[in-house]
Amino acid sequence: MNSLKTDVIVIGCGPGGAQTARNLSRKGFSVALLDYRLKVGDKLCTGIVGTEMLNHYPEVSNYVLNRSRSANIHCDKDYFLTIEKNTTQALIIDREKFIRNIAIEAEDSGTILRFQRLVSNFEISDDGVEVYAKYDGDIEKYNADVLVIASGYGSKLAKRAGFGLSEHYIYGYQTKLKNVDVDKVNVFSGDPLPKGHFGWVVPTSKNKGYCGILGKEKLQNNGLEFLLDMQQKFNFDIEGKTKVWGIPISPVDKKSRNRSLLVGDVAGQVKPTTGGGIYFAMRSADVAAEVINDSLLTRDFSEEHFNSYSKKWNNIFKNELRIGFFARQFYESLNSDDIKNILNHIEESDLISKDINFDWHSKIVMMAFKTKIKSYLKGKMLSKFKSLTFN
C-alpha cells in the first residue's frame, strides 16, 4: 500500500478546500489535497460574487466574465422593478478557472494534489489521522496531524467523522445558455415558479449565460416549464441539460473536533438568501488555516483548541447568516401579491438608494423591516424577527 505523510490532509478541492491548502502551504506546512474528480472547480454554480471579493482575493479580477450594476426584479408576468446603481455591485466569474488557479498556486507552494482519489475510509485518533483513498484499483494511505473535510454538501465523510449536517437546505437548478441577448441580471418570482422559489437569467460572456431556479422543493422536470418560459421571453438557445444540486442554508452546530474541522458547503457556510458559497467558503478557509497553523506550531490538536475555529467563525458570520436565514423564511411565506406590494414599497421608498452589499445582506434586511414591510410579519415570523439582533 502506497503511503504519504503530511502535516495536513484536505479532502475536497472546492473554494474552501483549495484555499485552506494554499494558505497552509504558503506558511510552510506540508499538505495533501485529495479530490474524487479529475476536473477541478466544475461544480454547478452561477459564479456571482460581490465586489468585496476583490478586497480579500484581488486575483479574482483575472476571472471576471461580466460585471453587474443593475438588475430587473420580476413578479409574475406583469410587473418588474429595475435596480440601477452607478457602480458595479457584483462580479460574474469563471468559477472553474478561478478555483483551478487557487489549486495550482497551492501546488506551487508545496501542496501535493491528488485527483481521482475517492476517500473510502479514515481514522482519527490521539496519535494522528489516517486516510484511505481508492485510485486506479489500488488503496492509498495518507497520514497527517490534521484533517480538513471540505467535501461538499451532504458529505458522508462528515457524518463518519462524527459531525452533523445542515438541517435546512434548498435545491438549485441551472442550465447553460447560448445566443443570450441580455444586458442585466433578471430575477423572477411568481408564475410559473412555485411559492418560495426564485429564478434567474444571468448573462456571462460572449452571448452566453445561465437560467436557474432556487427553492426548497424538488421541481417536476427540473423546472422545465420556467426554462421554456424564459426561452420564449428572451429568445436564447439551450446548451446542455439542466443540472440539479443541493445547497445548505444554515451552518452546522459543530464545525470542529479533535484534529478535524469542516470548511465550505459541508459546514453550511453559504448565504441563505442566494445560495452563494464561494466567498463565504474562502473566508471560512482563512479562519480554518489560522487555527490549524496555531495547532501545528503548538502541537495542540485537542477539541478545545479546534473549538476556536467555531468561535472565530461565529464572530464574523453567525449573525449575518442568522438574519439571512430569517429573510429566506420570510420570502417563502409570501404569495405573489405580497411580493408585488413589497416591490412597490421598495420602489416608492428610498430603500433602492441604500448601499447594498451583495455578500452581506443583514444590514439591508434589518433596514427594510424598519419600514412597512414589517407589517407582513405574522405569527412565528414576527417572533423570529424580534429575536434577531444586528451588530
Contacts in CASP RR format, 6 or more apart in sequence:
PFRMAT RR
TARGET T0000
AUTHOR 0000-0000-0000
METHOD contacts of the structure
MODEL  1
MNSLKTDVIVIGCGPGGAQTARNLSRKGFSVALLDYRLKVGDKLCTGIVG
TEMLNHYPEVSNYVLNRSRSANIHCDKDYFLTIEKNTTQALIIDREKFIR
NIAIEAEDSGTILRFQRLVSNFEISDDGVEVYAKYDGDIEKYNADVLVIA
SGYGSKLAKRAGFGLSEHYIYGYQTKLKNVDVDKVNVFSGDPLPKGHFGW
VVPTSKNKGYCGILGKEKLQNNGLEFLLDMQQKFNFDIEGKTKVWGIPIS
PVDKKSRNRSLLVGDVAGQVKPTTGGGIYFAMRSADVAAEVINDSLLTRD
FSEEHFNSYSKKWNNIFKNELRIGFFARQFYESLNSDDIKNILNHIEESD
LISKDINFDWHSKIVMMAFKTKIKSYLKGKMLSKFKSLTFN
1 138 0 8 1.000
1 139 0 8 1.000
1 140 0 8 1.000
1 141 0 8 1.000
2 138 0 8 1.000
2 140 0 8 1.000
2 141 0 8 1.000
3 140 0 8 1.000
3 141 0 8 1.000
3 142 0 8 1.000
3 143 0 8 1.000
4 32 0 8 1.000
4 112 0 8 1.000
4 140 0 8 1.000
4 141 0 8 1.000
4 142 0 8 1.000
4 143 0 8 1.000
5 30 0 8 1.000
5 142 0 8 1.000
5 143 0 8 1.000
5 144 0 8 1.000
6 30 0 8 1.000
6 31 0 8 1.000
6 32 0 8 1.000
6 112 0 8 1.000
6 142 0 8 1.000
6 143 0 8 1.000
6 144 0 8 1.000
7 24 0 8 1.000
7 29 0 8 1.000
7 30 0 8 1.000
7 31 0 8 1.000
7 144 0 8 1.000
7 145 0 8 1.000
7 146 0 8 1.000
7 296 0 8 1.000
8 20 0 8 1.000
8 21 0 8 1.000
8 24 0 8 1.000
8 29 0 8 1.000
8 30 0 8 1.000
8 31 0 8 1.000
8 32 0 8 1.000
8 144 0 8 1.000
8 145 0 8 1.000
8 146 0 8 1.000
8 147 0 8 1.000
8 148 0 8 1.000
8 292 0 8 1.000
8 296 0 8 1.000
9 31 0 8 1.000
9 32 0 8 1.000
9 34 0 8 1.000
9 129 0 8 1.000
9 131 0 8 1.000
9 142 0 8 1.000
9 144 0 8 1.000
9 146 0 8 1.000
9 147 0 8 1.000
9 148 0 8 1.000
10 17 0 8 1.000
10 20 0 8 1.000
10 21 0 8 1.000
10 31 0 8 1.000
10 32 0 8 1.000
10 33 0 8 1.000
10 34 0 8 1.000
10 148 0 8 1.000
10 150 0 8 1.000
11 34 0 8 1.000
11 35 0 8 1.000
11 119 0 8 1.000
11 131 0 8 1.000
11 147 0 8 1.000
11 148 0 8 1.000
11 149 0 8 1.000
11 150 0 8 1.000
11 151 0 8 1.000
11 157 0 8 1.000
12 33 0 8 1.000
12 34 0 8 1.000
12 35 0 8 1.000
12 149 0 8 1.000
12 150 0 8 1.000
12 151 0 8 1.000
12 152 0 8 1.000
13 21 0 8 1.000
13 33 0 8 1.000
13 34 0 8 1.000
13 35 0 8 1.000
13 37 0 8 1.000
13 40 0 8 1.000
13 41 0 8 1.000
13 99 0 8 1.000
13 103 0 8 1.000
13 113 0 8 1.000
13 115 0 8 1.000
13 150 0 8 1.000
14 35 0 8 1.000
14 40 0 8 1.000
14 41 0 8 1.000
14 43 0 8 1.000
14 99 0 8 1.000
14 150 0 8 1.000
14 152 0 8 1.000
14 281 0 8 1.000
15 99 0 8 1.000
15 102 0 8 1.000
15 264 0 8 1.000
15 277 0 8 1.000
15 278 0 8 1.000
15 281 0 8 1.000
15 282 0 8 1.000
15 285 0 8 1.000
16 150 0 8 1.000
16 263 0 8 1.000
16 264 0 8 1.000
16 281 0 8 1.000
16 282 0 8 1.000
16 284 0 8 1.000
16 285 0 8 1.000
17 33 0 8 1.000
17 148 0 8 1.000
17 150 0 8 1.000
17 263 0 8 1.000
17 264 0 8 1.000
17 281 0 8 1.000
17 285 0 8 1.000
18 33 0 8 1.000
18 40 0 8 1.000
18 99 0 8 1.000
18 102 0 8 1.000
18 103 0 8 1.000
18 106 0 8 1.000
18 285 0 8 1.000
19 102 0 8 1.000
19 281 0 8 1.000
19 282 0 8 1.000
19 285 0 8 1.000
19 286 0 8 1.000
19 289 0 8 1.000
20 148 0 8 1.000
20 150 0 8 1.000
20 263 0 8 1.000
20 285 0 8 1.000
20 288 0 8 1.000
20 289 0 8 1.000
20 292 0 8 1.000
21 31 0 8 1.000
21 33 0 8 1.000
21 103 0 8 1.000
21 106 0 8 1.000
21 111 0 8 1.000
22 102 0 8 1.000
22 103 0 8 1.000
22 105 0 8 1.000
22 106 0 8 1.000
22 109 0 8 1.000
22 111 0 8 1.000
23 285 0 8 1.000
23 286 0 8 1.000
23 289 0 8 1.000
24 31 0 8 1.000
24 111 0 8 1.000
24 289 0 8 1.000
24 292 0 8 1.000
24 293 0 8 1.000
25 31 0 8 1.000
25 106 0 8 1.000
25 109 0 8 1.000
25 110 0 8 1.000
25 111 0 8 1.000
26 109 0 8 1.000
27 289 0 8 1.000
27 293 0 8 1.000
28 109 0 8 1.000
28 110 0 8 1.000
29 292 0 8 1.000
29 293 0 8 1.000
29 296 0 8 1.000
30 110 0 8 1.000
30 112 0 8 1.000
31 106 0 8 1.000
31 110 0 8 1.000
31 111 0 8 1.000
31 112 0 8 1.000
32 111 0 8 1.000
32 112 0 8 1.000
32 114 0 8 1.000
32 142 0 8 1.000
32 144 0 8 1.000
33 103 0 8 1.000
33 106 0 8 1.000
33 111 0 8 1.000
33 112 0 8 1.000
33 113 0 8 1.000
33 114 0 8 1.000
34 114 0 8 1.000
34 115 0 8 1.000
34 117 0 8 1.000
34 119 0 8 1.000
34 131 0 8 1.000
34 133 0 8 1.000
34 142 0 8 1.000
35 114 0 8 1.000
35 115 0 8 1.000
35 116 0 8 1.000
35 117 0 8 1.000
36 115 0 8 1.000
36 116 0 8 1.000
36 117 0 8 1.000
36 118 0 8 1.000
36 119 0 8 1.000
37 115 0 8 1.000
37 116 0 8 1.000
38 115 0 8 1.000
38 116 0 8 1.000
39 96 0 8 1.000
40 96 0 8 1.000
40 99 0 8 1.000
40 100 0 8 1.000
40 103 0 8 1.000
40 115 0 8 1.000
41 95 0 8 1.000
41 96 0 8 1.000
41 99 0 8 1.000
41 100 0 8 1.000
42 96 0 8 1.000
43 95 0 8 1.000
43 245 0 8 1.000
44 172 0 8 1.000
44 174 0 8 1.000
44 243 0 8 1.000
44 245 0 8 1.000
45 95 0 8 1.000
45 276 0 8 1.000
45 278 0 8 1.000
46 92 0 8 1.000
46 174 0 8 1.000
46 200 0 8 1.000
46 202 0 8 1.000
46 210 0 8 1.000
46 212 0 8 1.000
46 276 0 8 1.000
47 92 0 8 1.000
47 93 0 8 1.000
47 94 0 8 1.000
47 95 0 8 1.000
47 278 0 8 1.000
48 68 0 8 1.000
48 90 0 8 1.000
48 91 0 8 1.000
48 92 0 8 1.000
48 93 0 8 1.000
48 185 0 8 1.000
48 202 0 8 1.000
48 274 0 8 1.000
48 276 0 8 1.000
48 358 0 8 1.000
49 60 0 8 1.000
49 90 0 8 1.000
49 91 0 8 1.000
49 93 0 8 1.000
49 278 0 8 1.000
49 279 0 8 1.000
49 358 0 8 1.000
49 359 0 8 1.000
50 89 0 8 1.000
50 90 0 8 1.000
50 91 0 8 1.000
50 279 0 8 1.000
50 357 0 8 1.000
50 358 0 8 1.000
50 359 0 8 1.000
51 87 0 8 1.000
51 88 0 8 1.000
51 89 0 8 1.000
51 90 0 8 1.000
51 91 0 8 1.000
51 358 0 8 1.000
52 279 0 8 1.000
52 357 0 8 1.000
52 358 0 8 1.000
52 359 0 8 1.000
52 360 0 8 1.000
53 60 0 8 1.000
53 91 0 8 1.000
53 278 0 8 1.000
53 279 0 8 1.000
53 359 0 8 1.000
54 60 0 8 1.000
54 61 0 8 1.000
54 91 0 8 1.000
56 279 0 8 1.000
56 282 0 8 1.000
56 283 0 8 1.000
56 286 0 8 1.000
57 282 0 8 1.000
59 101 0 8 1.000
60 91 0 8 1.000
60 93 0 8 1.000
60 98 0 8 1.000
62 101 0 8 1.000
63 93 0 8 1.000
63 94 0 8 1.000
63 95 0 8 1.000
63 97 0 8 1.000
63 98 0 8 1.000
63 101 0 8 1.000
64 91 0 8 1.000
64 92 0 8 1.000
64 93 0 8 1.000
64 94 0 8 1.000
65 92 0 8 1.000
65 93 0 8 1.000
65 94 0 8 1.000
65 204 0 8 1.000
65 205 0 8 1.000
66 91 0 8 1.000
66 92 0 8 1.000
66 203 0 8 1.000
66 204 0 8 1.000
66 205 0 8 1.000
67 88 0 8 1.000
67 90 0 8 1.000
67 91 0 8 1.000
67 92 0 8 1.000
68 88 0 8 1.000
68 89 0 8 1.000
68 90 0 8 1.000
68 91 0 8 1.000
68 92 0 8 1.000
68 184 0 8 1.000
68 185 0 8 1.000
69 84 0 8 1.000
69 85 0 8 1.000
69 86 0 8 1.000
69 87 0 8 1.000
69 88 0 8 1.000
69 89 0 8 1.000
70 82 0 8 1.000
70 83 0 8 1.000
70 84 0 8 1.000
70 85 0 8 1.000
70 89 0 8 1.000
70 184 0 8 1.000
70 185 0 8 1.000
71 82 0 8 1.000
71 83 0 8 1.000
71 184 0 8 1.000
71 185 0 8 1.000
71 186 0 8 1.000
71 187 0 8 1.000
72 80 0 8 1.000
72 81 0 8 1.000
72 82 0 8 1.000
72 83 0 8 1.000
72 184 0 8 1.000
72 185 0 8 1.000
72 186 0 8 1.000
72 187 0 8 1.000
73 80 0 8 1.000
73 81 0 8 1.000
73 82 0 8 1.000
73 83 0 8 1.000
73 187 0 8 1.000
73 343 0 8 1.000
74 80 0 8 1.000
74 186 0 8 1.000
74 187 0 8 1.000
74 188 0 8 1.000
74 189 0 8 1.000
75 188 0 8 1.000
75 189 0 8 1.000
75 190 0 8 1.000
75 336 0 8 1.000
75 339 0 8 1.000
75 340 0 8 1.000
75 343 0 8 1.000
76 189 0 8 1.000
76 190 0 8 1.000
76 191 0 8 1.000
76 336 0 8 1.000
76 340 0 8 1.000
77 191 0 8 1.000
79 340 0 8 1.000
79 343 0 8 1.000
81 343 0 8 1.000
81 346 0 8 1.000
81 347 0 8 1.000
82 184 0 8 1.000
83 352 0 8 1.000
89 356 0 8 1.000
89 358 0 8 1.000
90 185 0 8 1.000
90 358 0 8 1.000
92 202 0 8 1.000
92 203 0 8 1.000
92 204 0 8 1.000
93 278 0 8 1.000
95 278 0 8 1.000
98 278 0 8 1.000
103 111 0 8 1.000
103 113 0 8 1.000
106 113 0 8 1.000
107 113 0 8 1.000
114 133 0 8 1.000
114 135 0 8 1.000
114 140 0 8 1.000
116 135 0 8 1.000
116 136 0 8 1.000
117 133 0 8 1.000
117 134 0 8 1.000
117 135 0 8 1.000
117 140 0 8 1.000
118 133 0 8 1.000
118 134 0 8 1.000
118 135 0 8 1.000
119 131 0 8 1.000
119 132 0 8 1.000
119 133 0 8 1.000
119 134 0 8 1.000
119 151 0 8 1.000
119 157 0 8 1.000
120 132 0 8 1.000
120 133 0 8 1.000
120 134 0 8 1.000
120 139 0 8 1.000
121 131 0 8 1.000
121 132 0 8 1.000
121 160 0 8 1.000
122 129 0 8 1.000
122 130 0 8 1.000
122 131 0 8 1.000
122 132 0 8 1.000
122 147 0 8 1.000
122 157 0 8 1.000
122 160 0 8 1.000
122 161 0 8 1.000
123 129 0 8 1.000
123 130 0 8 1.000
124 147 0 8 1.000
124 161 0 8 1.000
124 257 0 8 1.000
124 258 0 8 1.000
124 259 0 8 1.000
124 260 0 8 1.000
126 258 0 8 1.000
128 143 0 8 1.000
128 144 0 8 1.000
128 145 0 8 1.000
128 259 0 8 1.000
128 301 0 8 1.000
129 143 0 8 1.000
129 144 0 8 1.000
129 145 0 8 1.000
129 146 0 8 1.000
129 147 0 8 1.000
129 259 0 8 1.000
129 260 0 8 1.000
130 141 0 8 1.000
130 142 0 8 1.000
130 143 0 8 1.000
131 141 0 8 1.000
131 142 0 8 1.000
131 143 0 8 1.000
131 144 0 8 1.000
131 147 0 8 1.000
132 139 0 8 1.000
132 140 0 8 1.000
132 141 0 8 1.000
132 142 0 8 1.000
133 139 0 8 1.000
133 140 0 8 1.000
133 142 0 8 1.000
134 140 0 8 1.000
145 259 0 8 1.000
145 295 0 8 1.000
145 296 0 8 1.000
145 301 0 8 1.000
146 259 0 8 1.000
146 260 0 8 1.000
146 261 0 8 1.000
146 292 0 8 1.000
146 295 0 8 1.000
146 296 0 8 1.000
146 301 0 8 1.000
147 161 0 8 1.000
147 259 0 8 1.000
147 260 0 8 1.000
147 261 0 8 1.000
148 260 0 8 1.000
148 261 0 8 1.000
148 262 0 8 1.000
148 263 0 8 1.000
148 288 0 8 1.000
148 292 0 8 1.000
149 155 0 8 1.000
149 157 0 8 1.000
149 158 0 8 1.000
149 161 0 8 1.000
149 163 0 8 1.000
149 260 0 8 1.000
149 261 0 8 1.000
149 262 0 8 1.000
149 263 0 8 1.000
149 266 0 8 1.000
150 262 0 8 1.000
150 263 0 8 1.000
150 264 0 8 1.000
150 266 0 8 1.000
150 281 0 8 1.000
150 285 0 8 1.000
151 157 0 8 1.000
151 158 0 8 1.000
151 266 0 8 1.000
152 264 0 8 1.000
152 265 0 8 1.000
152 266 0 8 1.000
153 165 0 8 1.000
153 166 0 8 1.000
153 169 0 8 1.000
153 245 0 8 1.000
153 246 0 8 1.000
153 247 0 8 1.000
153 248 0 8 1.000
153 265 0 8 1.000
153 266 0 8 1.000
153 268 0 8 1.000
154 165 0 8 1.000
154 248 0 8 1.000
154 265 0 8 1.000
154 266 0 8 1.000
155 165 0 8 1.000
155 266 0 8 1.000
157 266 0 8 1.000
158 164 0 8 1.000
158 165 0 8 1.000
158 262 0 8 1.000
158 266 0 8 1.000
159 165 0 8 1.000
161 257 0 8 1.000
161 260 0 8 1.000
162 257 0 8 1.000
163 252 0 8 1.000
163 254 0 8 1.000
163 255 0 8 1.000
163 257 0 8 1.000
163 262 0 8 1.000
163 266 0 8 1.000
164 252 0 8 1.000
164 253 0 8 1.000
164 254 0 8 1.000
165 248 0 8 1.000
165 252 0 8 1.000
165 266 0 8 1.000
166 248 0 8 1.000
166 249 0 8 1.000
166 250 0 8 1.000
166 251 0 8 1.000
166 252 0 8 1.000
166 267 0 8 1.000
166 268 0 8 1.000
167 250 0 8 1.000
168 248 0 8 1.000
168 249 0 8 1.000
168 250 0 8 1.000
168 272 0 8 1.000
168 325 0 8 1.000
169 216 0 8 1.000
169 246 0 8 1.000
169 247 0 8 1.000
169 248 0 8 1.000
169 249 0 8 1.000
170 214 0 8 1.000
170 215 0 8 1.000
170 216 0 8 1.000
170 246 0 8 1.000
170 247 0 8 1.000
170 249 0 8 1.000
170 275 0 8 1.000
171 214 0 8 1.000
171 215 0 8 1.000
171 216 0 8 1.000
171 217 0 8 1.000
171 218 0 8 1.000
171 219 0 8 1.000
171 244 0 8 1.000
171 245 0 8 1.000
171 246 0 8 1.000
171 247 0 8 1.000
172 212 0 8 1.000
172 213 0 8 1.000
172 214 0 8 1.000
172 215 0 8 1.000
172 244 0 8 1.000
172 245 0 8 1.000
172 246 0 8 1.000
172 247 0 8 1.000
173 212 0 8 1.000
173 213 0 8 1.000
173 214 0 8 1.000
173 219 0 8 1.000
173 222 0 8 1.000
173 223 0 8 1.000
173 242 0 8 1.000
173 243 0 8 1.000
173 244 0 8 1.000
174 210 0 8 1.000
174 211 0 8 1.000
174 212 0 8 1.000
174 213 0 8 1.000
174 242 0 8 1.000
174 243 0 8 1.000
175 210 0 8 1.000
175 211 0 8 1.000
175 212 0 8 1.000
175 227 0 8 1.000
175 238 0 8 1.000
175 239 0 8 1.000
175 240 0 8 1.000
175 241 0 8 1.000
175 242 0 8 1.000
175 243 0 8 1.000
176 208 0 8 1.000
176 209 0 8 1.000
176 210 0 8 1.000
176 238 0 8 1.000
176 239 0 8 1.000
176 240 0 8 1.000
177 201 0 8 1.000
177 208 0 8 1.000
177 209 0 8 1.000
177 210 0 8 1.000
177 211 0 8 1.000
177 236 0 8 1.000
177 237 0 8 1.000
177 238 0 8 1.000
177 239 0 8 1.000
178 207 0 8 1.000
178 208 0 8 1.000
178 209 0 8 1.000
178 236 0 8 1.000
178 237 0 8 1.000
178 239 0 8 1.000
179 207 0 8 1.000
179 235 0 8 1.000
179 236 0 8 1.000
179 237 0 8 1.000
180 201 0 8 1.000
180 203 0 8 1.000
180 207 0 8 1.000
180 208 0 8 1.000
180 209 0 8 1.000
180 234 0 8 1.000
180 236 0 8 1.000
181 207 0 8 1.000
181 234 0 8 1.000
181 235 0 8 1.000
181 236 0 8 1.000
182 201 0 8 1.000
182 203 0 8 1.000
182 209 0 8 1.000
182 234 0 8 1.000
182 236 0 8 1.000
183 203 0 8 1.000
184 203 0 8 1.000
185 200 0 8 1.000
185 201 0 8 1.000
185 202 0 8 1.000
185 203 0 8 1.000
186 200 0 8 1.000
186 201 0 8 1.000
186 202 0 8 1.000
186 234 0 8 1.000
187 198 0 8 1.000
187 199 0 8 1.000
187 200 0 8 1.000
188 198 0 8 1.000
188 199 0 8 1.000
188 200 0 8 1.000
188 201 0 8 1.000
188 226 0 8 1.000
188 230 0 8 1.000
189 196 0 8 1.000
189 197 0 8 1.000
189 198 0 8 1.000
189 199 0 8 1.000
189 336 0 8 1.000
189 339 0 8 1.000
190 197 0 8 1.000
190 336 0 8 1.000
190 339 0 8 1.000
191 336 0 8 1.000
192 225 0 8 1.000
192 226 0 8 1.000
192 229 0 8 1.000
193 199 0 8 1.000
193 213 0 8 1.000
193 226 0 8 1.000
194 215 0 8 1.000
194 217 0 8 1.000
194 219 0 8 1.000
195 332 0 8 1.000
195 334 0 8 1.000
195 335 0 8 1.000
196 215 0 8 1.000
196 216 0 8 1.000
196 331 0 8 1.000
196 332 0 8 1.000
196 334 0 8 1.000
197 213 0 8 1.000
197 214 0 8 1.000
197 215 0 8 1.000
197 216 0 8 1.000
197 217 0 8 1.000
197 219 0 8 1.000
198 213 0 8 1.000
198 214 0 8 1.000
198 215 0 8 1.000
198 331 0 8 1.000
199 211 0 8 1.000
199 212 0 8 1.000
199 213 0 8 1.000
199 214 0 8 1.000
199 226 0 8 1.000
200 210 0 8 1.000
200 211 0 8 1.000
200 212 0 8 1.000
200 213 0 8 1.000
201 209 0 8 1.000
201 210 0 8 1.000
201 211 0 8 1.000
201 212 0 8 1.000
201 230 0 8 1.000
201 234 0 8 1.000
201 236 0 8 1.000
202 209 0 8 1.000
202 210 0 8 1.000
202 211 0 8 1.000
203 209 0 8 1.000
204 210 0 8 1.000
208 239 0 8 1.000
209 236 0 8 1.000
211 226 0 8 1.000
211 227 0 8 1.000
211 230 0 8 1.000
211 231 0 8 1.000
211 236 0 8 1.000
212 226 0 8 1.000
212 227 0 8 1.000
212 242 0 8 1.000
213 219 0 8 1.000
213 223 0 8 1.000
213 226 0 8 1.000
214 247 0 8 1.000
214 274 0 8 1.000
214 275 0 8 1.000
216 332 0 8 1.000
222 242 0 8 1.000
222 244 0 8 1.000
223 242 0 8 1.000
224 242 0 8 1.000
227 238 0 8 1.000
227 242 0 8 1.000
230 236 0 8 1.000
231 238 0 8 1.000
247 265 0 8 1.000
247 270 0 8 1.000
247 275 0 8 1.000
247 276 0 8 1.000
248 265 0 8 1.000
248 268 0 8 1.000
248 270 0 8 1.000
249 268 0 8 1.000
249 270 0 8 1.000
249 272 0 8 1.000
249 275 0 8 1.000
249 325 0 8 1.000
249 328 0 8 1.000
250 268 0 8 1.000
250 272 0 8 1.000
250 321 0 8 1.000
250 325 0 8 1.000
251 267 0 8 1.000
251 268 0 8 1.000
251 269 0 8 1.000
251 317 0 8 1.000
251 318 0 8 1.000
251 321 0 8 1.000
252 262 0 8 1.000
252 266 0 8 1.000
252 267 0 8 1.000
252 268 0 8 1.000
254 310 0 8 1.000
255 261 0 8 1.000
255 262 0 8 1.000
255 267 0 8 1.000
255 309 0 8 1.000
255 310 0 8 1.000
255 313 0 8 1.000
256 262 0 8 1.000
256 291 0 8 1.000
256 303 0 8 1.000
256 306 0 8 1.000
256 307 0 8 1.000
256 309 0 8 1.000
256 310 0 8 1.000
257 303 0 8 1.000
257 306 0 8 1.000
258 301 0 8 1.000
258 302 0 8 1.000
258 303 0 8 1.000
258 306 0 8 1.000
259 301 0 8 1.000
259 306 0 8 1.000
260 306 0 8 1.000
261 288 0 8 1.000
261 291 0 8 1.000
261 292 0 8 1.000
261 306 0 8 1.000
261 309 0 8 1.000
263 269 0 8 1.000
263 281 0 8 1.000
263 284 0 8 1.000
263 285 0 8 1.000
263 288 0 8 1.000
264 270 0 8 1.000
264 277 0 8 1.000
264 280 0 8 1.000
264 281 0 8 1.000
264 284 0 8 1.000
264 285 0 8 1.000
265 277 0 8 1.000
265 281 0 8 1.000
267 284 0 8 1.000
269 277 0 8 1.000
269 280 0 8 1.000
269 281 0 8 1.000
269 284 0 8 1.000
269 313 0 8 1.000
269 317 0 8 1.000
270 276 0 8 1.000
270 277 0 8 1.000
270 280 0 8 1.000
270 281 0 8 1.000
271 277 0 8 1.000
271 280 0 8 1.000
271 321 0 8 1.000
271 324 0 8 1.000
271 359 0 8 1.000
271 361 0 8 1.000
272 321 0 8 1.000
272 324 0 8 1.000
272 325 0 8 1.000
272 327 0 8 1.000
272 328 0 8 1.000
273 324 0 8 1.000
273 327 0 8 1.000
273 328 0 8 1.000
273 361 0 8 1.000
279 359 0 8 1.000
280 317 0 8 1.000
280 359 0 8 1.000
283 316 0 8 1.000
283 317 0 8 1.000
284 313 0 8 1.000
284 317 0 8 1.000
287 309 0 8 1.000
287 312 0 8 1.000
287 313 0 8 1.000
287 316 0 8 1.000
288 309 0 8 1.000
290 312 0 8 1.000
291 305 0 8 1.000
291 306 0 8 1.000
291 308 0 8 1.000
291 309 0 8 1.000
291 312 0 8 1.000
294 300 0 8 1.000
294 305 0 8 1.000
294 308 0 8 1.000
295 301 0 8 1.000
295 305 0 8 1.000
295 306 0 8 1.000
298 305 0 8 1.000
319 362 0 8 1.000
319 389 0 8 1.000
319 390 0 8 1.000
319 391 0 8 1.000
320 360 0 8 1.000
320 361 0 8 1.000
320 362 0 8 1.000
322 388 0 8 1.000
323 361 0 8 1.000
323 362 0 8 1.000
323 365 0 8 1.000
323 366 0 8 1.000
323 388 0 8 1.000
323 390 0 8 1.000
324 361 0 8 1.000
324 362 0 8 1.000
324 365 0 8 1.000
326 365 0 8 1.000
326 381 0 8 1.000
326 384 0 8 1.000
326 385 0 8 1.000
326 388 0 8 1.000
327 361 0 8 1.000
327 365 0 8 1.000
329 381 0 8 1.000
329 384 0 8 1.000
330 376 0 8 1.000
330 377 0 8 1.000
330 381 0 8 1.000
330 385 0 8 1.000
333 381 0 8 1.000
334 342 0 8 1.000
334 376 0 8 1.000
338 376 0 8 1.000
342 373 0 8 1.000
342 376 0 8 1.000
345 351 0 8 1.000
345 371 0 8 1.000
345 372 0 8 1.000
345 373 0 8 1.000
346 352 0 8 1.000
346 368 0 8 1.000
349 371 0 8 1.000
351 364 0 8 1.000
351 367 0 8 1.000
351 368 0 8 1.000
351 371 0 8 1.000
354 364 0 8 1.000
354 367 0 8 1.000
356 364 0 8 1.000
357 363 0 8 1.000
357 364 0 8 1.000
362 390 0 8 1.000
363 390 0 8 1.000
366 388 0 8 1.000
366 390 0 8 1.000
369 377 0 8 1.000
369 385 0 8 1.000
374 385 0 8 1.000
377 385 0 8 1.000
END
